[in-house]
Amino acid sequence: MISKKMEKMVTNNSAIRAMFEEGNRLAKIYGKENVFDFSLGNPNVPAPAAVKAAIEEILEEDSLMVHGYNNSNAGYEDVRQVIAGSLNRRFQTAFSEKNIIMTVGAAGGLNVILKALLNPGDEVLTFAPYFVEYRSYVANYDGVLLEVSPNTVDFQPKLDEFEAKITPKTRAVIVNTPNNPTGVVYSEETIKKMAAIMESKQKEFGTEIILISDEPYRELAYDGVEVPYLTKYYNNTVVGYSYSKSLSLPGERIGYLVIPDEMTDSENVIQAAVIANRILGFVNAPTLQQRVVAKCIDEKTDISYYDKNRETLYNGLKELGFECTKPQGAFYLFVKSPVADEKEFVTTAKKYNLLLVPGSSFACPGYVRIAYCVSHETIVNSLPKFAELAKEYK
């Protein structure tokens, strides 16, 4: 009955969601406080108080029209002006409202730009480990996702392999920094080298290669780490942003695309993306939330909470003998499995009500992802269970 494409997706449904559902099942049996669910990147830090105040103010000002369609599928012009101005102040860019397209989260934005760019058979490169849904997003438009294998030393991209895998069919490259699942931030040196490789390959093949920067975790960086803004390093860059993590609004599905004037044929790309926003069924980004983020443009989630969890979990697991790279951003810890088959390790962890996500879900077997966007009590109370788990593997 269902399509062949969907048959495969149903068979290989998200391991992250499956583990989250398992957590709900176990919580009913053992009590929520006795189940340590590290599966889903669902922020537990509340949205800033300014968000609620903005919603109330907007509804009092314009309770009727705020729920209507936008005049443009790109979103409210004044909202896009506010966002462009904020980016220009922060990153010394020169965007205007025409460079901003409001989207249904970063995921909606990625689908919009891929719809605008891809022809069937076009190749899209990304660096493992990567967010599992990239493969589905590319397949939505009959593209082919190719992986650059993971560098498990420091999880910076393998640029030699990257260069070798670029072909005349390469249409786009997706990067995610700070990275899900590792928490690693790609360094400025890495970005500059990557940009130089892409510039060289464009000239060699006479093609345009678009760098798509997926940035839902941009504001979640620790220890003073700077996250490079990629449009400054490579002209053919598109940025996809979400307020899901920066304002703790994942369920509100609000974000934007940045398509700079410096991009080749930028006017046509912008127009194609605006039309894609409509014909994919989004029509326009949620109108109330557009107004909210404009009023809260300088607000940030308090990441000190995540930082406290990061330090407690990282130090606790290291003391127990687990191997992991200390995350520079996001809210994930990527831990090396003590056995080659990390799925076996994940299954064993469930005996202690520890719910982890296998690294093979991110094209990096041998590791597990732990989402530490949970209560601090959950982190602290889970460590004795991790100690019991560690004893099983000596």
PAVO-295119 format. One line per field, with one value per residue (C-alpha): residue number from 1; x, y, z. Coordinates in nm, 2 decimals. Each point is the difference from the previous one (the first is absolute). Layout:
BEGIN
i	NUM ...
X	X ...
Y	Y ...
Z	Z ...
# end
This chain:
BEGIN
i	1 2 3 4 5 6 7 8 9 10 11 12 13 14 15 16 17 18 19 20 21 22 23 24 25 26 27 28 29 30 31 32 33 34 35 36 37 38 39 40 41 42 43 44 45 46 47 48 49 50 51 52 53 54 55 56 57 58 59 60 61 62 63 64 65 66 67 68 69 70 71 72 73 74 75 76 77 78 79 80 81 82 83 84 85 86 87 88 89 90 91 92 93 94 95 96 97 98 99 100 101 102 103 104 105 106 107 108 109 110 111 112 113 114 115 116 117 118 119 120 121 122 123 124 125 126 127 128 129 130 131 132 133 134 135 136 137 138 139 140 141 142 143 144 145 146 147 148 149 150 151 152 153 154 155 156 157 158 159 160 161 162 163 164 165 166 167 168 169 170 171 172 173 174 175 176 177 178 179 180 181 182 183 184 185 186 187 188 189 190 191 192 193 194 195 196 197 198 199 200 201 202 203 204 205 206 207 208 209 210 211 212 213 214 215 216 217 218 219 220 221 222 223 224 225 226 227 228 229 230 231 232 233 234 235 236 237 238 239 240 241 242 243 244 245 246 247 248 249 250 251 252 253 254 255 256 257 258 259 260 261 262 263 264 265 266 267 268 269 270 271 272 273 274 275 276 277 278 279 280 281 282 283 284 285 286 287 288 289 290 291 292 293 294 295 296 297 298 299 300 301 302 303 304 305 306 307 308 309 310 311 312 313 314 315 316 317 318 319 320 321 322 323 324 325 326 327 328 329 330 331 332 333 334 335 336 337 338 339 340 341 342 343 344 345 346 347 348 349 350 351 352 353 354 355 356 357 358 359 360 361 362 363 364 365 366 367 368 369 370 371 372 373 374 375 376 377 378 379 380 381 382 383 384 385 386 387 388 389 390 391 392 393 394
X	0.00 0.27 0.27 0.32 0.20 -0.21 0.02 0.38 -0.05 -0.26 0.23 0.29 -0.19 0.21 0.19 -0.02 -0.38 -0.01 0.22 -0.21 -0.32 0.18 0.07 -0.37 -0.08 0.26 -0.11 -0.35 0.16 0.28 -0.10 0.13 0.26 0.15 0.05 0.29 -0.11 0.29 -0.15 -0.17 0.15 -0.31 0.11 -0.10 0.11 -0.31 -0.04 0.10 -0.27 0.00 -0.15 -0.32 -0.01 0.04 -0.28 -0.24 0.10 -0.04 -0.34 -0.12 0.12 -0.12 -0.20 -0.16 0.25 0.29 -0.17 -0.04 0.21 0.31 -0.01 0.33 0.09 0.34 -0.16 -0.07 0.23 0.05 0.09 0.26 0.14 0.05 0.18 0.22 0.10 0.08 0.22 0.18 0.08 0.12 0.20 0.08 -0.21 -0.21 -0.33 -0.34 -0.35 0.01 0.29 -0.22 -0.28 -0.20 -0.04 -0.16 0.31 0.34 -0.14 -0.26 0.28 0.22 -0.28 -0.08 0.36 0.05 -0.33 0.12 0.34 0.00 -0.06 -0.05 0.33 0.18 0.25 0.00 0.31 -0.01 0.25 -0.07 -0.12 -0.30 -0.37 -0.18 -0.28 0.24 -0.02 -0.38 0.00 0.23 -0.20 -0.32 0.13 0.16 0.35 0.28 0.16 0.37 0.19 0.35 0.11 0.04 0.33 -0.03 0.31 -0.15 -0.31 0.12 -0.08 0.23 0.08 0.22 -0.29 -0.24 0.21 0.02 -0.38 -0.10 -0.11 -0.17 -0.32 0.06 -0.27 0.02 0.19 -0.18 0.19 -0.13 0.20 -0.03 -0.05 -0.28 0.11 0.35 -0.03 0.32 0.03 0.18 0.30 0.06 0.30 -0.22 -0.26 0.26 0.16 -0.35 -0.09 0.33 -0.07 -0.35 0.12 0.26 -0.25 -0.25 0.27 0.12 -0.35 -0.16 -0.29 -0.15 0.03 -0.22 0.11 -0.30 0.07 -0.26 0.02 -0.26 0.27 0.19 -0.07 0.09 0.38 0.21 0.33 0.01 0.02 -0.08 -0.23 0.11 -0.28 0.05 -0.13 0.31 0.23 -0.18 -0.24 -0.23 -0.11 -0.36 -0.06 -0.29 -0.08 -0.26 -0.11 -0.08 0.31 0.10 -0.35 -0.11 -0.28 0.03 -0.37 -0.07 0.19 0.15 0.32 0.14 0.23 0.27 0.08 0.27 0.02 0.35 -0.14 0.01 -0.35 -0.12 -0.32 -0.12 0.11 -0.20 -0.30 0.02 0.02 -0.30 -0.20 0.12 -0.11 -0.35 -0.02 0.14 -0.31 0.16 -0.16 0.17 0.17 -0.23 -0.11 -0.02 0.34 0.15 -0.12 0.13 0.35 0.02 -0.09 0.25 0.28 0.26 -0.13 0.19 -0.06 0.22 0.25 0.18 -0.25 0.11 0.36 -0.04 -0.15 0.28 0.27 -0.17 -0.07 0.33 0.21 -0.21 0.03 0.37 0.05 -0.18 0.23 -0.21 0.16 -0.16 0.09 -0.10 -0.27 0.07 -0.37 -0.35 -0.12 0.12 0.29 0.13 0.14 0.21 -0.16 0.21 -0.09 0.01 -0.37 -0.15 -0.35 0.09 0.12 -0.32 -0.20 0.20 -0.04 -0.38 0.03 0.10 -0.28 0.27 -0.13 0.27 0.00 0.23 0.27 -0.10 -0.31 0.25 0.22 0.26 -0.02 0.19 -0.13 -0.32 -0.16 -0.12 -0.22 0.06 -0.28 -0.17 -0.03 0.32 -0.15 -0.03 0.37 0.10 -0.23 0.10 0.37 -0.04 -0.18 0.28 0.24 -0.19 0.01 0.37 0.06 -0.16 0.27 0.28
Y	0.00 0.25 0.13 -0.19 0.30 0.00 -0.38 0.04 0.30 -0.19 -0.30 0.22 0.24 0.23 -0.18 0.33 0.00 -0.37 0.05 0.29 -0.21 -0.28 0.26 0.08 -0.37 -0.06 0.31 -0.15 -0.31 0.13 0.37 0.29 0.08 -0.34 0.01 0.19 0.10 0.16 -0.07 0.32 0.35 0.16 0.31 -0.01 0.36 0.22 0.27 0.35 0.18 0.26 -0.26 -0.02 0.38 0.04 -0.24 0.18 0.34 -0.11 -0.16 0.32 0.22 -0.21 -0.31 -0.05 0.06 -0.16 -0.33 0.07 -0.09 0.21 0.23 -0.17 -0.37 0.13 0.13 0.34 0.26 0.19 -0.32 -0.09 0.35 -0.04 -0.34 0.14 0.29 -0.23 -0.22 0.31 0.13 -0.33 -0.13 0.32 -0.12 0.21 -0.18 0.16 -0.14 -0.15 -0.23 -0.15 -0.26 -0.10 -0.38 -0.27 -0.07 -0.09 -0.33 0.19 0.23 -0.29 -0.15 0.33 0.06 -0.36 0.02 0.33 -0.14 -0.38 -0.18 -0.38 -0.17 0.30 -0.08 0.15 -0.05 0.01 -0.10 -0.29 -0.01 0.20 0.05 -0.30 0.19 0.15 -0.32 0.02 0.37 -0.05 -0.31 0.21 0.17 -0.31 0.12 -0.24 0.06 -0.10 -0.02 0.10 -0.25 0.11 0.12 -0.15 0.17 0.35 -0.02 0.28 -0.08 -0.22 0.26 -0.23 -0.25 0.29 0.14 -0.35 -0.05 0.32 -0.07 0.19 -0.13 0.16 0.26 0.08 -0.07 0.00 0.09 0.01 0.20 -0.02 -0.36 -0.24 -0.26 0.09 0.35 0.09 0.35 0.00 0.23 0.31 -0.17 -0.30 0.23 0.20 -0.32 -0.14 0.32 -0.01 -0.35 0.08 0.31 -0.21 -0.27 0.25 0.14 -0.36 -0.12 0.33 -0.06 0.17 -0.18 0.13 -0.02 -0.05 0.09 -0.16 0.21 -0.08 -0.02 0.32 0.17 -0.30 0.03 -0.03 0.12 0.31 -0.21 0.21 -0.16 0.13 0.16 -0.18 0.26 0.20 -0.28 -0.13 0.19 -0.29 -0.06 -0.03 0.01 -0.19 0.12 -0.11 0.16 -0.35 0.00 0.37 0.09 -0.36 0.00 -0.33 -0.06 0.34 -0.08 0.34 0.07 0.17 -0.04 0.25 0.02 0.27 0.23 -0.13 -0.34 -0.07 0.07 0.10 0.17 -0.32 -0.21 0.22 0.00 -0.38 -0.04 0.22 -0.20 -0.33 0.13 0.02 -0.31 -0.23 0.09 0.22 0.31 0.22 -0.04 0.02 0.37 0.04 -0.14 0.22 0.30 -0.15 -0.06 0.35 0.14 -0.24 0.04 0.07 -0.26 -0.32 -0.32 -0.03 -0.25 -0.01 -0.28 -0.21 0.08 -0.13 -0.32 -0.03 0.03 -0.24 -0.27 0.03 -0.01 -0.28 -0.22 0.06 -0.10 -0.32 -0.08 0.10 0.16 0.32 0.33 0.30 0.18 0.37 0.07 -0.14 -0.23 -0.35 -0.22 -0.26 -0.29 -0.29 -0.33 -0.24 -0.27 0.02 -0.06 0.32 -0.14 -0.28 0.27 0.20 -0.32 -0.07 0.36 -0.05 -0.25 0.30 0.22 0.20 0.09 0.09 0.03 -0.22 0.19 -0.21 0.23 0.28 -0.21 -0.05 -0.35 -0.07 0.30 0.11 0.34 0.13 0.31 0.19 0.25 -0.15 0.09 0.02 -0.25 -0.25 0.04 -0.04 -0.30 -0.17 -0.02 -0.29 -0.19 0.08 -0.13 -0.33 -0.01 0.07 -0.30 -0.23 0.10 0.02
Z	0.00 0.10 -0.24 -0.05 0.13 0.32 0.05 0.05 0.24 0.20 0.03 0.11 0.23 0.23 0.27 0.20 0.00 0.07 0.31 0.11 -0.02 0.19 0.27 0.03 0.03 0.27 0.19 0.04 0.15 0.22 0.05 -0.20 0.27 -0.04 -0.37 -0.14 -0.35 -0.20 -0.34 -0.13 -0.04 0.16 0.20 0.37 0.06 -0.02 -0.26 0.13 0.18 -0.28 -0.24 0.21 0.03 -0.37 -0.08 0.24 -0.14 -0.37 0.07 0.17 -0.29 -0.29 0.11 -0.34 -0.28 0.18 -0.08 -0.37 -0.30 -0.08 -0.30 -0.11 0.04 0.12 0.32 0.15 -0.16 0.33 0.18 -0.26 0.03 0.37 -0.05 -0.28 0.23 0.29 -0.22 -0.15 0.35 0.13 -0.30 -0.20 -0.30 -0.23 -0.03 -0.07 0.05 -0.35 0.11 0.27 -0.05 0.31 0.02 0.20 0.22 -0.14 -0.13 -0.21 -0.12 -0.11 -0.20 -0.16 -0.12 -0.11 -0.20 -0.16 -0.09 -0.07 -0.33 0.01 0.04 0.14 0.28 0.34 0.23 0.38 0.27 0.23 0.27 -0.12 0.09 -0.13 -0.18 -0.26 -0.20 -0.01 -0.08 -0.30 -0.12 0.01 -0.32 -0.15 0.09 0.12 0.34 0.02 0.33 0.09 0.26 0.36 0.14 0.35 0.13 0.04 -0.23 -0.23 -0.36 -0.21 -0.26 -0.22 -0.04 -0.05 -0.29 -0.16 0.02 -0.17 -0.36 -0.28 0.15 0.33 0.05 0.37 0.32 0.34 0.32 0.35 0.26 0.29 -0.09 0.08 0.13 0.10 0.14 -0.20 -0.16 -0.33 0.03 -0.21 -0.15 -0.10 -0.16 -0.20 -0.13 -0.09 -0.18 -0.20 -0.11 -0.12 -0.18 -0.18 -0.09 -0.14 -0.23 -0.10 -0.09 -0.10 0.25 0.30 0.33 0.28 0.36 0.22 0.37 0.23 0.32 0.27 0.26 -0.09 0.34 0.20 0.02 0.32 0.14 -0.23 -0.32 -0.31 -0.27 -0.34 -0.21 -0.33 -0.25 0.08 -0.13 -0.31 -0.23 -0.10 0.36 0.13 0.38 0.16 0.35 0.26 0.33 0.14 0.22 0.03 0.14 0.10 -0.25 -0.19 -0.02 -0.14 -0.33 -0.07 -0.18 -0.32 -0.30 -0.09 -0.37 -0.06 -0.30 -0.05 -0.10 -0.38 -0.15 0.35 -0.12 -0.17 0.29 0.24 -0.22 -0.04 0.38 0.06 -0.24 0.15 0.34 -0.15 -0.21 0.26 0.20 0.26 -0.17 0.26 0.34 0.30 0.01 0.38 0.05 -0.27 0.21 0.32 -0.12 -0.14 0.35 0.17 -0.25 0.28 0.24 0.06 0.19 0.32 -0.12 0.34 0.09 -0.30 0.09 0.35 -0.14 -0.25 0.27 0.24 -0.26 -0.18 0.31 0.15 -0.30 -0.04 0.37 -0.08 -0.28 -0.30 -0.30 -0.14 -0.17 0.22 -0.19 -0.09 -0.08 -0.04 0.28 -0.10 0.12 -0.25 0.20 -0.14 0.06 0.20 -0.26 -0.37 -0.04 0.16 -0.04 0.24 0.24 -0.04 0.08 0.31 0.11 -0.01 0.29 0.21 -0.15 -0.18 -0.34 -0.25 -0.38 -0.21 -0.21 -0.31 -0.01 -0.08 -0.24 0.27 0.15 0.32 0.18 0.19 0.03 0.34 -0.01 0.32 -0.04 0.30 0.36 0.20 0.25 -0.29 -0.08 0.37 0.06 -0.32 0.09 0.25 -0.28 -0.24 0.26 0.01 -0.38 0.00 0.23 -0.25 -0.25 0.26
# end
